[in-house]
């Protein structure tokens, strides 16, 4: 499940260098003694502080620079001491070591000052700022004690001789201490963001209520409480004060009666914050863990059964690891389960991957009890420190393992049972890892091999929506509730099978009691984004249907498609389409394997423009903070990506089956490879119609070509009658010209002509060299002439005037109508006579009619 990459190895990067130094001190060629190297702390700049036992009975402290890959000796104690906490200021002039909590001036001379002498455990940590090193004349130090309080020391520095930086007034150091936190039972330091999280009893509630607070340190080293979050935890959740991310104490042995709760906080620069804590239930062989999603205004609690054939583990191993990787929180309990929680699309369980038992392969090669998670807000991958081996690895989700989940379909695990895992793996691959073109190609190959929809979801619809979501999800967390992410939200009849995960029970609590205070309400950056995300989430939860549903434009699309005359609305749609197609043209038109975007396809152009218009309108209504310009760019890219994605899918299947230009020829029947491509194209059509999404111009033409080659003619015509296939002018014109006039082809052409809309019919008749088309052309020509004559003479003809007239042959019909009208209007000179020669009257009327029509001179 995890792909590990070595980032630091204590023996490789440090011990080898130490052995050379000790050999130099002992003046031997090779030093063979034990050095007992131990990692003490990892500073926010990536520097690793460590200690080792020197050859002459000394204790040395050094630093490994992760940027230069160099080691540096910082200080040497002339005897062996136990260093349980250590920190170095940014200027590398002061070192704090907890033996008697010594503040050591390491440059330019070694001076020591006892900062605090206490019997309890103490943790020390320098604050780091981003200010210019040369201008810094003060260092700031946090001192955290097991008694539950935190002090902040302000160490004044001074320059001597222009370059030497030393402590000023070290005897007044204790008087600079400022009490930051008065009482805590759990504390976590985040050096990258300079934040201190701590847990304290909430005096306004019952004993089981706790309050998590966050202290933010600013560049000027002032600080304030910016966040408060009430949490419901068991009474006395920690046996002793718990320190997180405050170095490594190798001399403090955890007692067997471990704390009831393990807790960590993870943040992301885009404005997300997750509070994770676990509660093992020893008696019931169950594990309860909660992930509070502050940016989503909710918390999710999972209860996982640990029953089975495996023996129960000790209490020390029943706490899982919480590993942040991107916007996923991985919950791992060695030997039991692996839960990859999606913190952005948390509504449905099927978007989070849960593996257990034989399905689980974490990729970790060490005992999870020895692993410490190192979190940096700006890094997408997690970092894991194995204290036993002294190795640090970057941890990423393994795309190969996720692809294996997609392809798995064993008799032991039927499709309906693996569909939730498949869906979660597919979204992880497409959204979180989808920027890799090679990975996207492998997923398309999987789609080609699994064309038919799964029992619980349509994989092509999921592929389209997840890929489109990927191009915009990094813009804002608020887009999670507004943009379409998955098609399963609209399929209530299948949601049940996707929500059920054997052995896992999930409960959701909405509207958490988060309080942002102080400068956090006016700051830019993380706190501003977190506040916006929580407020927008609350607003969207109260709005009906905040997520854009592509199917909602179906009625307007039907209305727009029925319009025949151009309008200002259609012109607006066309302008939208031009923007989209201009974006497509700048991407990948170098191959041109598939003949798309090579014809007008008026309907699809209108559909593209309408999709842009409606999506833009939806985002402007719900996310005005993004701005109209940004929304317009996002929407145009979104629809352009849709068209490009479909073409990419066709190009991939085209290459897979090695198709060439001959597939566009009407005179040959389709091969098995062409049938496979036709089936795949038909599934894309089915998926996009189900989502009411447009297709690239030319798609319907290409699909019709494959259909006429692969399907029997009567089946092909049925597909047209049922609206499955759409006849385009490009397709019909090529069909009329490329196919000969054999009996079968004539029947096909006649059948198609009967199904053409009237505007297209007039154009197509001119392309078919056949007596029927010639007769039609003649009929239209005579009709046009007679209509002009009617307008000139003031006659108007309608079928309703003469119910008995048969309009099959229009020239004769029009001629009969004109003669009848002229005859009715002519004066009858024999009206008053009793005996009239009928034949004479008929001949006279006919002659007069011919004269009136201009067919005979007077």
Secondary structure, 3 states (H helix, E strand, C coil): CEEEEEEEEHHHHHHHHHHHHHHHHHCCCCCCCCCCCEEEEECCCCCEEEEEECCCCCEEEEEEECCCCEEEEEEEECCCCCCCCEEECCCCCEEEECCCCEEEECCCCCEEEECCCCCCCEEEEECCCCCCHHHCCEEEEEEEECCCCEEEEEEEEEEECCCEEEECCHHHHHHHCEEEECCCCEEEEECCCCEEEEEEECCCCCCCEEEEEEEEECCCCCEEEEEEEEEECCCCCCCCCEEECCCCCCCCCCCCCCCCCEEEEEEECCCEEEEEEEEEECCCCEEEEEEEEHHHCEEEEEEEECCCCCCCCCHHHCCCEEEEECCEEEEEECCCEEEEEECCCCCCHHHCEEEEHHHCCCCCCCCHHHEEEECCCCCCCEEEEECCCCEEEEEEECHHHHHHHHHCCCCCCCHHHHHHHHHHHHHHHHHHCCCCHHHHHHHHHHHHHCCCCCCCCCHHHHHHHHHHHHCCCCCCHHHHHCCCCCHHHHCHHHHHHHHCCCCEEEEEEECCCEEECHHHHCCCCHHHHHHHHHHHHHHHHHCCCCCCCHHHHHHHHHHHHHCCCCCHHHHHHHHHHHHHHHHHHCCCCCCCCCCCCCCCCHHHHHHHHHHHHHHHHHHHHHCHHHCHHHHHHHHHHHHHHHHHHHHHHHHHHHHHCCCCHHHHCCCCCCCHHHHHHHHHHHHHHHHHHHHCCCCCCCHHHHHHHHHHHHCCHHHHHHHHHCCCCCCCHHHHHHHHHHCCCCHHHHHHHHHHHHCCCHHHHHHHHCCCCCHHHHHHHHHHHHHHHHHHHHHHHCCCCCCCCCCCCCCCCHHHHHHHHHHHHHHHHCCCCCCCCCCCCHHHHHHHHHHHHHHHHCCCCC
